[in-house]
């Protein structure tokens, strides 16, 4: 085996950190020393430490946490859990129709009115590119950590001047698309979803606590009213390594003989 002293410095540092994780010196949940401390310990540059930490994060051994208590931590092994999806308009669990099974989930949301629709969103809503929309960003959290994210778009012309213009404000705050549209006389009769695999970007992986470049499931969901008009569309992003999205599709009753 080649002498590790001949390896690039970041690989040498990564090997040392990896060994502390695999032999239990640093257990799951352990917070790594800050970057200046690692620079001093290994007598390398800050960029070398950054590369080593990024390598182990990419391997799924470390994770970055933001906000209070932020830093780099030893990551717990990930196992998939069911994330059920129902096809029933009336019975969709939660605002997004996705609920982590057996977990208490919180939803954080932030709405912005009069946002110009980008081309792909305009096409899905059947409106002109640049037409004003209400955009709402959602984070679904379990134990205060994001497990999935979503971005919802509604045509501003549809809800402008009504009590439900902001999905997370007013008398029906957080009630979901079907209930809010019913409040202004619009009946939602159909929902389509197009799930497709994607690779998580670095930013998405950091937000979701996932490994960069691993697969996610992007669900393009659109609500339609009784005239076939799109009244809302959303991109729901789920890290595939953590959740197994399952669909509950009701069957039609058998015809009588």
Residue pairs with C-beta under 8 A, 6 or more apart in sequence:
4 11
4 12
4 15
5 12
7 15
9 42
9 44
9 45
9 48
10 44
10 48
10 49
10 51
10 52
10 55
11 52
11 55
12 42
13 38
13 42
13 44
13 48
13 49
13 52
14 51
14 52
14 55
14 56
16 42
17 26
17 32
17 52
17 53
17 56
18 56
18 59
18 61
19 25
20 26
21 56
21 61
21 62
21 74
26 32
26 74
27 74
28 74
28 75
28 76
28 77
29 73
29 74
29 76
30 73
30 74
31 71
31 72
31 73
32 38
32 53
32 62
32 71
32 72
32 73
32 74
33 41
34 71
35 46
35 49
35 50
35 53
36 46
38 49
39 45
39 46
39 48
39 49
42 48
42 49
53 62
53 72
56 62
57 63
57 64
57 72
57 211
57 212
58 211
58 212
58 213
59 211
60 75
60 78
60 211
61 74
61 75
62 72
62 73
62 74
62 75
63 72
63 73
63 75
63 209
64 70
64 71
64 72
64 73
64 206
65 71
65 72
65 73
65 145
65 209
66 206
75 209
78 241
78 242
79 242
80 241
80 242
80 243
80 244
81 100
81 101
81 102
81 103
81 242
81 243
81 244
82 101
82 243
82 244
82 246
83 98
83 99
83 100
83 101
83 148
83 238
83 243
83 244
83 245
83 246
84 93
84 98
84 99
84 101
84 245
84 246
84 248
85 97
85 98
85 193
85 245
85 246
85 247
85 248
86 92
86 93
86 97
86 247
86 248
87 191
87 247
87 248
87 249
87 250
88 248
88 250
89 178
89 188
89 189
89 191
90 178
92 176
92 178
93 99
94 105
94 107
94 140
94 176
95 107
95 109
95 138
95 167
95 174
95 175
95 176
96 107
96 138
96 140
96 148
96 150
96 234
96 236
97 191
97 221
98 140
98 148
98 236
98 238
98 245
99 105
100 140
100 142
100 147
100 243
103 142
104 142
105 140
105 141
105 142
105 147
106 140
106 141
106 142
106 144
107 138
107 139
107 140
107 141
107 174
108 138
108 139
108 141
109 136
109 137
109 138
109 139
109 167
109 168
109 174
110 136
110 137
110 168
111 134
111 135
111 136
111 137
111 166
111 167
111 168
111 169
112 134
112 135
112 136
113 132
113 134
113 156
113 165
113 166
114 132
114 133
114 134
114 156
115 132
115 133
115 134
115 135
115 153
116 129
116 130
116 131
116 132
116 133
117 125
117 127
117 128
117 129
117 130
117 131
117 132
117 133
117 153
117 155
118 129
119 129
121 133
121 153
121 233
122 128
122 129
122 130
122 131
124 220
124 222
124 230
124 233
125 131
125 133
125 153
125 155
125 222
125 230
125 233
126 229
126 230
127 133
127 155
131 155
131 156
131 157
132 155
132 156
132 157
133 153
133 154
133 155
133 156
134 153
134 154
134 156
134 159
134 165
134 166
134 167
135 151
135 152
135 153
136 151
136 152
136 153
136 154
136 166
136 167
136 168
137 149
137 150
137 151
138 149
138 150
138 151
138 152
139 146
139 149
139 207
140 146
140 147
140 148
140 149
140 150
141 147
145 209
146 207
146 208
146 209
147 208
147 239
147 242
147 243
148 208
148 236
148 237
148 238
148 239
148 243
149 204
149 207
149 208
149 236
149 237
150 234
150 235
150 236
150 237
151 234
151 235
152 167
152 232
152 233
152 234
153 232
153 233
153 234
154 167
154 177
154 231
154 232
155 231
156 165
158 186
158 231
159 165
159 180
159 184
162 183
162 184
163 170
163 171
163 172
163 183
163 184
164 170
164 171
164 172
164 180
164 181
164 183
164 184
166 173
167 173
167 174
167 177
167 180
168 174
171 183
172 179
172 180
172 183
177 188
177 223
177 231
177 232
178 188
178 223
181 187
181 188
181 223
181 225
181 231
181 232
182 188
186 225
186 231
187 225
187 226
188 223
188 224
188 225
188 231
189 224
189 225
189 226
190 223
190 224
191 221
191 222
191 223
191 224
192 221
192 222
192 224
193 219
193 220
193 221
193 222
194 219
194 220
194 221
195 217
195 218
195 219
195 220
195 245
196 217
196 218
196 220
197 215
197 216
197 217
197 218
197 240
198 215
198 216
198 217
198 218
198 237
199 213
199 214
199 215
199 216
200 208
200 210
200 211
200 212
200 213
200 214
200 215
200 216
200 237
200 239
201 212
202 212
204 210
204 216
204 237
205 211
205 212
205 213
205 214
205 239
206 212
208 216
208 237
208 239
208 242
209 239
210 216
210 239
210 241
210 242
211 241
214 239
214 240
214 241
215 240
215 241
216 237
216 238
216 239
216 240
217 237
217 238
217 240
217 243
217 245
218 235
218 236
218 237
218 238
219 235
219 236
219 237
219 238
219 245
220 233
220 234
220 235
221 233
221 234
221 235
221 236
222 230
222 232
222 233
222 234
223 230
223 231
223 232
223 233
224 230
224 231
225 231
238 245
